[in-house]
Amino acid sequence: MNTYAQWFSRVTWLGIIANMFFVIPSCFFPEQFLSLLGMHIPFPIIWVRAAGMLLFIISVFYIPGAIDPYRYQASAWISIFPSRTFGATFFMAAVFLFGQDKGFLSIAFVDLFFGFIEAILLTLAMRNQNSIAEEPVKQLI
């Protein structure tokens, strides 16, 4: 793996860990977590726990691309588009266009940060890998 792919892997793992900072409190301490974020506590609280579990499931799907972004290219790209990109867009729109609690911006900013960095690193990793793969062909010509 080239340097960009290694950094993509590291950043993706950091993103998975960051997601766990939302998953664990959402599943096990939802009222306290929402209070900490200054958010409305819905009734029934099961929906907050369900959202936490769904974030856990999404995060698990990031793992193959984090392990080997060349072998699992689809997983690597899907961890950025649509996952991080749409997550950031959805929560920003929810707050700025539809008046939802500002606590949702914490999720949007995490997705925006990791999605932006991962997109740059994965693009550079794939570009670098393609140029390495083309070198022997150029030598034959």
LUMLO-603568 format. One record per atom (N, C-alpha, C): atom name; x, y, z. Coordinates in steps of 0.05 Angstrom, whole numbers, plus 32768, in hexadecimal, padded with zeros to 4 digits. Layout:
+-------+------+------+------+
: atomo :    x :    y :    z :
+-------+------+------+------+
:    CA :    X :    Y :    Z :
...
+-------+------+------+------+
//
This chain:
+-------+------+------+------+
: atomo :    x :    y :    z :
+-------+------+------+------+
:     N : 8011 : 7FE8 : 8000 :
:    CA : 8000 : 8000 : 8000 :
:     C : 8012 : 8019 : 8000 :
:     N : 800A : 802C : 7FF0 :
:    CA : 8019 : 8045 : 7FF0 :
:     C : 8012 : 8057 : 8008 :
:     N : 8021 : 806C : 800B :
:    CA : 801D : 807D : 8023 :
:     C : 8001 : 8089 : 8025 :
:     N : 7FF5 : 8091 : 800E :
:    CA : 7FDA : 809C : 800F :
:     C : 7FC6 : 8087 : 8018 :
:     N : 7FC9 : 806F : 800E :
:    CA : 7FB7 : 8059 : 8016 :
:     C : 7FBA : 8053 : 8034 :
:     N : 7FD2 : 8054 : 803E :
:    CA : 7FD7 : 804F : 805A :
:     C : 7FC9 : 8065 : 806B :
:     N : 7FCC : 807D : 8062 :
:    CA : 7FBF : 8093 : 8071 :
:     C : 7FA1 : 8092 : 806F :
:     N : 7F97 : 808A : 8057 :
:    CA : 7F7A : 8086 : 8054 :
:     C : 7F70 : 8072 : 8069 :
:     N : 7F7F : 805C : 806B :
:    CA : 7F78 : 8047 : 807E :
:     C : 7F78 : 8052 : 809B :
:     N : 7F8C : 8060 : 80A2 :
:    CA : 7F8E : 806B : 80BD :
:     C : 7F77 : 807F : 80C3 :
:     N : 7F72 : 8090 : 80B0 :
:    CA : 7F5C : 80A4 : 80B4 :
:     C : 7F41 : 8096 : 80B5 :
:     N : 7F3D : 8081 : 80A5 :
:    CA : 7F24 : 8073 : 80A6 :
:     C : 7F20 : 8065 : 80C1 :
:     N : 7F36 : 8059 : 80CC :
:    CA : 7F34 : 804D : 80E6 :
:     C : 7F2E : 8062 : 80FC :
:     N : 7F3B : 807A : 80F9 :
:    CA : 7F35 : 8090 : 810C :
:     C : 7F17 : 8098 : 810A :
:     N : 7F0D : 8098 : 80F1 :
:    CA : 7EF1 : 809F : 80ED :
:     C : 7EDE : 808A : 80FA :
:     N : 7EE6 : 8071 : 80F8 :
:    CA : 7ED6 : 805C : 8105 :
:     C : 7ED6 : 8060 : 8123 :
:     N : 7EED : 8066 : 812E :
:    CA : 7EEF : 806B : 814B :
:     C : 7EDF : 8084 : 8153 :
:     N : 7EE0 : 8099 : 8142 :
:    CA : 7ED0 : 80B1 : 8148 :
:     C : 7EB2 : 80AA : 8147 :
:     N : 7EAA : 8099 : 8135 :
:    CA : 7E8E : 8091 : 8134 :
:     C : 7E86 : 8083 : 814E :
:     N : 7E98 : 8074 : 815A :
:    CA : 7E92 : 8066 : 8173 :
:     C : 7E8C : 8079 : 818A :
:     N : 7E97 : 8092 : 8188 :
:    CA : 7E91 : 80A6 : 819C :
:     C : 7E74 : 80B0 : 8199 :
:     N : 7E67 : 80A9 : 8183 :
:    CA : 7E4A : 80AE : 8181 :
:     C : 7E3A : 8095 : 8186 :
:     N : 7E45 : 807E : 817E :
:    CA : 7E37 : 8064 : 8180 :
:     C : 7E33 : 805D : 819E :
:     N : 7E48 : 805C : 81AD :
:    CA : 7E46 : 8052 : 81C8 :
:     C : 7E33 : 8063 : 81D9 :
:     N : 7E36 : 807D : 81DA :
:    CA : 7E23 : 808C : 81EB :
:     C : 7E07 : 808C : 81E0 :
:     N : 7E04 : 808B : 81C5 :
:    CA : 7DE9 : 8089 : 81B9 :
:     C : 7DDA : 8070 : 81C1 :
:     N : 7DE9 : 805A : 81C3 :
:    CA : 7DDD : 8040 : 81C9 :
:     C : 7DD9 : 803C : 81E7 :
:     N : 7DEC : 8045 : 81F7 :
:    CA : 7DEC : 803F : 8214 :
:     C : 7DE4 : 8056 : 8226 :
:     N : 7DE9 : 806E : 821D :
:    CA : 7DE3 : 8086 : 822E :
:     C : 7DD5 : 809C : 821D :
:     N : 7DC0 : 8095 : 820F :
:    CA : 7DB5 : 80A8 : 81FC :
:     C : 7DAB : 80C3 : 8208 :
:     N : 7D9E : 80C2 : 821F :
:    CA : 7D94 : 80DB : 822B :
:     C : 7DAB : 80ED : 8233 :
:     N : 7DBF : 80E2 : 823F :
:    CA : 7DD6 : 80F2 : 8248 :
:     C : 7DE5 : 80FD : 8230 :
:     N : 7DE8 : 80ED : 821B :
:    CA : 7DF6 : 80F5 : 8203 :
:     C : 7DE8 : 810C : 81F5 :
:     N : 7DCE : 810A : 81F2 :
:    CA : 7DBF : 811F : 81E5 :
:     C : 7DBF : 8138 : 81F6 :
:     N : 7DBE : 8135 : 8210 :
:    CA : 7DC0 : 814D : 8222 :
:     C : 7DDB : 815B : 821E :
:     N : 7DF0 : 814B : 821D :
:    CA : 7E0B : 8156 : 8219 :
:     C : 7E0D : 8166 : 81FF :
:     N : 7DFF : 815C : 81EA :
:    CA : 7DFF : 816A : 81D0 :
:     C : 7DEA : 8181 : 81CF :
:     N : 7DDB : 8184 : 81E4 :
:    CA : 7DC6 : 8199 : 81E5 :
:     C : 7DAF : 8193 : 81D2 :
:     N : 7DA8 : 8179 : 81D0 :
:    CA : 7D94 : 8171 : 81BD :
:     C : 7D7A : 8168 : 81CC :
:     N : 7D64 : 816A : 81BD :
:    CA : 7D4A : 8161 : 81C7 :
:     C : 7D4B : 8142 : 81CB :
:     N : 7D40 : 8139 : 81E1 :
:    CA : 7D3F : 811C : 81E6 :
:     C : 7D24 : 8111 : 81DC :
:     N : 7D25 : 8100 : 81C8 :
:    CA : 7D0C : 80F7 : 81BC :
:     C : 7CFF : 80E0 : 81CD :
:     N : 7CE5 : 80DC : 81C8 :
:    CA : 7CD8 : 80C6 : 81D4 :
:     C : 7CCB : 80B6 : 81BE :
:     N : 7CCF : 809C : 81BC :
:    CA : 7CDF : 808B : 81CD :
:     C : 7CFD : 808D : 81C6 :
:     N : 7D0D : 8089 : 81DA :
:    CA : 7D2A : 808C : 81D7 :
:     C : 7D37 : 8076 : 81C6 :
:     N : 7D28 : 8061 : 81BF :
:    CA : 7D32 : 804B : 81AF :
:     C : 7D3C : 8055 : 8194 :
:     N : 7D32 : 806B : 818A :
:    CA : 7D3B : 8075 : 8170 :
:     C : 7D57 : 807F : 8171 :
:     N : 7D5F : 808A : 8187 :
:    CA : 7D7B : 8093 : 818A :
:     C : 7D8D : 807B : 818B :
:     N : 7D85 : 8067 : 819A :
:    CA : 7D95 : 804E : 819B :
:     C : 7D96 : 8040 : 8180 :
:     N : 7D80 : 8040 : 8171 :
:    CA : 7D80 : 8034 : 8156 :
:     C : 7D93 : 8043 : 8144 :
:     N : 7D93 : 805E : 8146 :
:    CA : 7DA6 : 806E : 8135 :
:     C : 7DC3 : 8067 : 813D :
:     N : 7DC8 : 8063 : 8156 :
:    CA : 7DE3 : 805B : 815F :
:     C : 7DEB : 8040 : 8153 :
:     N : 7DD9 : 802D : 8154 :
:    CA : 7DDF : 8013 : 8148 :
:     C : 7DE3 : 8014 : 812A :
:     N : 7DD3 : 8025 : 811D :
:    CA : 7DD7 : 8028 : 8100 :
:     C : 7DF2 : 8034 : 80F9 :
:     N : 7DFB : 8047 : 8109 :
:    CA : 7E15 : 8053 : 8105 :
:     C : 7E2B : 803E : 810A :
:     N : 7E27 : 802C : 811E :
:    CA : 7E39 : 8016 : 8122 :
:     C : 7E3B : 8004 : 810A :
:     N : 7E24 : 7FFD : 80FF :
:    CA : 7E23 : 7FEB : 80E7 :
:     C : 7E31 : 7FF9 : 80CF :
:     N : 7E2C : 8012 : 80CB :
:    CA : 7E39 : 8021 : 80B5 :
:     C : 7E57 : 8021 : 80B9 :
:     N : 7E60 : 8026 : 80D2 :
:    CA : 7E7C : 8026 : 80D8 :
:     C : 7E8A : 800C : 80D3 :
:     N : 7E7C : 7FF6 : 80D8 :
:    CA : 7E87 : 7FDB : 80D2 :
:     C : 7E8D : 7FD8 : 80B4 :
:     N : 7E7C : 7FE3 : 80A4 :
:    CA : 7E7F : 7FE1 : 8087 :
:     C : 7E97 : 7FF1 : 807D :
:     N : 7EA2 : 8003 : 808D :
:    CA : 7EBB : 8012 : 8086 :
:     C : 7ED4 : 8001 : 8089 :
:     N : 7ED2 : 7FEC : 8098 :
:    CA : 7EEA : 7FDC : 809F :
:     C : 7EF8 : 7FD0 : 8087 :
:     N : 7EEB : 7FC2 : 8074 :
:    CA : 7EFA : 7FB7 : 805E :
:     C : 7F0B : 7FCB : 804F :
:     N : 7EFF : 7FE2 : 8049 :
:    CA : 7F0E : 7FF7 : 803B :
:     C : 7F25 : 8002 : 804B :
:     N : 7F22 : 8002 : 8065 :
:    CA : 7F38 : 800C : 8077 :
:     C : 7F4E : 7FF7 : 8077 :
:     N : 7F48 : 7FDE : 8076 :
:    CA : 7F5D : 7FC9 : 8076 :
:     C : 7F6D : 7FC9 : 805C :
:     N : 7F5F : 7FCA : 8045 :
:    CA : 7F6D : 7FCA : 802B :
:     C : 7F5C : 7FD9 : 8017 :
:     N : 7F62 : 7FF3 : 8013 :
:    CA : 7F51 : 8003 : 8001 :
:     C : 7F54 : 7FFB : 7FE4 :
:     N : 7F69 : 7FED : 7FDC :
:    CA : 7F6C : 7FE3 : 7FC0 :
:     C : 7F5B : 7FCB : 7FBB :
:     N : 7F5C : 7FB8 : 7FCE :
:    CA : 7F4C : 7FA0 : 7FCA :
:     C : 7F2E : 7FA5 : 7FCE :
:     N : 7F27 : 7FB7 : 7FE0 :
:    CA : 7F0B : 7FBD : 7FE6 :
:     C : 7F05 : 7FD9 : 7FDE :
:     N : 7F09 : 7FE0 : 7FC4 :
:    CA : 7F06 : 7FFB : 7FBB :
:     C : 7EE9 : 8005 : 7FBE :
:     N : 7ED6 : 7FF3 : 7FB8 :
:    CA : 7EBA : 7FFC : 7FBB :
:     C : 7EB4 : 8004 : 7FD7 :
:     N : 7EBD : 7FF4 : 7FEA :
:    CA : 7EB8 : 7FFA : 8007 :
:     C : 7EC6 : 8014 : 800E :
:     N : 7EDE : 8018 : 8004 :
:    CA : 7EED : 8031 : 800B :
:     C : 7EDE : 8049 : 8000 :
:     N : 7ED5 : 8048 : 7FE7 :
:    CA : 7EC7 : 805F : 7FDC :
:     C : 7EAC : 8063 : 7FE9 :
:     N : 7E9E : 804D : 7FEF :
:    CA : 7E83 : 8050 : 7FFB :
:     C : 7E86 : 805C : 8017 :
:     N : 7E9C : 8058 : 8025 :
:    CA : 7EA0 : 8064 : 803F :
:     C : 7EA1 : 8083 : 803D :
:     N : 7EA6 : 808D : 8025 :
:    CA : 7EA7 : 80AA : 8020 :
:     C : 7E8D : 80B3 : 8013 :
:     N : 7E87 : 80A7 : 7FFB :
:    CA : 7E6F : 80AD : 7FEC :
:     C : 7E5E : 8094 : 7FEB :
:     N : 7E48 : 8092 : 7FF6 :
:    CA : 7E37 : 80A7 : 8001 :
:     C : 7E3A : 80AB : 801F :
:     N : 7E47 : 809A : 802D :
:    CA : 7E44 : 8099 : 804A :
:     C : 7E4C : 80B4 : 8057 :
:     N : 7E65 : 80BB : 8057 :
:    CA : 7E6E : 80D4 : 8064 :
:     C : 7E62 : 80ED : 8057 :
:     N : 7E61 : 80ED : 803C :
:    CA : 7E57 : 8104 : 802E :
:     C : 7E3A : 8109 : 8033 :
:     N : 7E2A : 80F5 : 8031 :
:    CA : 7E0D : 80F8 : 8035 :
:     C : 7E07 : 80FD : 8053 :
:     N : 7E16 : 80F0 : 8065 :
:    CA : 7E12 : 80F5 : 8081 :
:     C : 7E16 : 8113 : 8088 :
:     N : 7E2C : 811E : 807E :
:    CA : 7E31 : 813A : 8084 :
:     C : 7E1C : 814C : 8077 :
:     N : 7E15 : 8146 : 805F :
:    CA : 7E01 : 8156 : 8051 :
:     C : 7DE5 : 8155 : 805F :
:     N : 7DDE : 813C : 8066 :
:    CA : 7DC4 : 8138 : 8073 :
:     C : 7DC2 : 8148 : 808D :
:     N : 7DD6 : 8145 : 809E :
:    CA : 7DD4 : 8152 : 80B8 :
:     C : 7DD7 : 8170 : 80B7 :
:     N : 7DE7 : 817A : 80A4 :
:    CA : 7DE9 : 8197 : 80A1 :
:     C : 7DCE : 81A2 : 8097 :
:     N : 7DC2 : 8195 : 8083 :
:    CA : 7DA8 : 819D : 8079 :
:     C : 7D93 : 819C : 808F :
:     N : 7D94 : 8187 : 809F :
:    CA : 7D80 : 8184 : 80B5 :
:     C : 7D82 : 819C : 80C8 :
:     N : 7D9A : 81A5 : 80CE :
:    CA : 7D9E : 81BC : 80E1 :
:     C : 7D98 : 81D6 : 80D3 :
:     N : 7DA5 : 81DB : 80BD :
:    CA : 7DA3 : 81F6 : 80B0 :
:     C : 7D8A : 81FB : 80A0 :
:     N : 7D7E : 81E6 : 8095 :
:    CA : 7D66 : 81EA : 8084 :
:     C : 7D4C : 81E2 : 8093 :
:     N : 7D4E : 81CF : 80A5 :
:    CA : 7D36 : 81C5 : 80B2 :
:     C : 7D34 : 81CA : 80D0 :
:     N : 7D47 : 81D9 : 80DB :
:    CA : 7D45 : 81E2 : 80F6 :
:     C : 7D49 : 81CC : 810C :
:     N : 7D57 : 81B7 : 8105 :
:    CA : 7D5C : 81A2 : 8119 :
:     C : 7D71 : 81AC : 812E :
:     N : 7D74 : 819D : 8144 :
:    CA : 7D86 : 81A4 : 8159 :
:     C : 7DA3 : 81A7 : 814E :
:     N : 7DB1 : 81BB : 8158 :
:    CA : 7DCC : 81C0 : 814F :
:     C : 7DE0 : 81AA : 8157 :
:     N : 7DD8 : 8199 : 816A :
:    CA : 7DE8 : 8182 : 8171 :
:     C : 7DEE : 816F : 815A :
:     N : 7DDC : 816F : 8146 :
:    CA : 7DE0 : 815F : 812E :
:     C : 7DF8 : 8168 : 811E :
:     N : 7E01 : 8181 : 8122 :
:    CA : 7E19 : 818B : 8114 :
:     C : 7E32 : 817B : 811C :
:     N : 7E32 : 8171 : 8134 :
:    CA : 7E4A : 8161 : 813C :
:     C : 7E4D : 8149 : 812A :
:     N : 7E37 : 813C : 8123 :
:    CA : 7E39 : 8125 : 8110 :
:     C : 7E41 : 812F : 80F5 :
:     N : 7E35 : 8145 : 80EC :
:    CA : 7E3B : 814F : 80D1 :
:     C : 7E59 : 8157 : 80CF :
:     N : 7E64 : 8163 : 80E3 :
:    CA : 7E80 : 816C : 80E2 :
:     C : 7E93 : 8154 : 80E2 :
:     N : 7E8C : 813F : 80F2 :
:    CA : 7E9D : 8127 : 80F2 :
:     C : 7E9D : 811A : 80D6 :
:     N : 7E85 : 8117 : 80CB :
:    CA : 7E83 : 810C : 80B0 :
:     C : 7E91 : 811D : 809B :
:     N : 7E8E : 8137 : 809D :
:    CA : 7E9B : 8149 : 808A :
:     C : 7EB9 : 8148 : 808C :
:     N : 7EC4 : 8148 : 80A4 :
:    CA : 7EE0 : 8147 : 80A8 :
:     C : 7EEC : 812D : 809D :
:     N : 7EE1 : 8117 : 80A6 :
:    CA : 7EED : 80FD : 809E :
:     C : 7EE8 : 80F8 : 8080 :
:     N : 7ED0 : 80FF : 8076 :
:    CA : 7ECB : 80FB : 805A :
:     C : 7EDD : 810B : 8048 :
:     N : 7EE3 : 8124 : 804F :
:    CA : 7EF5 : 8135 : 803F :
:     C : 7F11 : 812A : 803F :
:     N : 7F1C : 8123 : 8056 :
:    CA : 7F37 : 8119 : 8058 :
:     C : 7F39 : 80FE : 804A :
:     N : 7F26 : 80EC : 804E :
:    CA : 7F26 : 80D2 : 8041 :
:     C : 7F24 : 80D4 : 8023 :
:     N : 7F13 : 80E6 : 8019 :
:    CA : 7F11 : 80E9 : 7FFC :
:     C : 7F2B : 80F2 : 7FEF :
:     N : 7F39 : 8104 : 7FFC :
:    CA : 7F53 : 810D : 7FF1 :
:     C : 7F67 : 80F6 : 7FF2 :
:     N : 7F69 : 80E9 : 8008 :
:    CA : 7F7D : 80D3 : 800B :
:     C : 7F77 : 80BC : 7FF8 :
:     N : 7F5D : 80B4 : 7FF6 :
:    CA : 7F57 : 809E : 7FE5 :
:     C : 7F5B : 80A5 : 7FC7 :
:     N : 7F54 : 80BD : 7FC0 :
:    CA : 7F59 : 80C6 : 7FA4 :
:     C : 7F77 : 80C5 : 7F9E :
:     N : 7F88 : 80CF : 7FAF :
:    CA : 7FA5 : 80CF : 7FAB :
:     C : 7FAF : 80B2 : 7FAB :
:     N : 7FA5 : 80A1 : 7FBD :
:    CA : 7FAD : 8085 : 7FBE :
:     C : 7FA7 : 8077 : 7FA4 :
:     N : 7F8F : 807B : 7F99 :
:    CA : 7F87 : 806E : 7F80 :
:     C : 7F97 : 8079 : 7F69 :
:     N : 7F9B : 8093 : 7F68 :
:    CA : 7FAA : 809F : 7F53 :
:     C : 7FC7 : 8095 : 7F53 :
:     N : 7FD3 : 8093 : 7F6B :
:    CA : 7FEE : 8089 : 7F6E :
:     C : 7FEF : 806C : 7F66 :
:     N : 7FDC : 805C : 7F6D :
:    CA : 7FDB : 8040 : 7F66 :
:     C : 7FD9 : 803C : 7F48 :
:     N : 7FC8 : 804C : 7F3B :
:    CA : 7FC5 : 804A : 7F1E :
:     C : 7FDF : 8052 : 7F10 :
:     N : 7FED : 8066 : 7F19 :
:    CA : 8006 : 806E : 7F0C :
:     C : 801B : 8058 : 7F10 :
:     N : 801C : 804B : 7F27 :
:    CA : 802F : 8035 : 7F2B :
:     C : 8028 : 801E : 7F19 :
:     N : 800F : 8018 : 7F16 :
:    CA : 8006 : 8001 : 7F05 :
:     C : 800C : 8006 : 7EE8 :
:     N : 800C : 8020 : 7EDF :
:    CA : 8011 : 8026 : 7EC3 :
:     C : 802F : 8027 : 7EBC :
:     N : 8041 : 8029 : 7ECF :
:    CA : 805D : 802B : 7EC9 :
:     C : 8068 : 8014 : 7EB9 :
:     N : 8063 : 7FFB : 7EC0 :
:    CA : 806E : 7FE5 : 7EAF :
:     C : 8063 : 7FE5 : 7E93 :
:     N : 804A : 7FEE : 7E8F :
:    CA : 803F : 7FF0 : 7E74 :
:     C : 804E : 8005 : 7E64 :
:     N : 8054 : 801C : 7E70 :
:    CA : 8063 : 8031 : 7E62 :
:     C : 807F : 8027 : 7E5A :
:     N : 808B : 8017 : 7E6B :
:    CA : 80A6 : 800D : 7E65 :
:     C : 80A6 : 7FFA : 7E4D :
:     N : 8090 : 7FEB : 7E4A :
:    CA : 808E : 7FD8 : 7E34 :
:     C : 808A : 7FE6 : 7E19 :
:     N : 807E : 7FFD : 7E19 :
:    CA : 8078 : 800C : 7E01 :
:     C : 8090 : 801B : 7DF8 :
+-------+------+------+------+
//
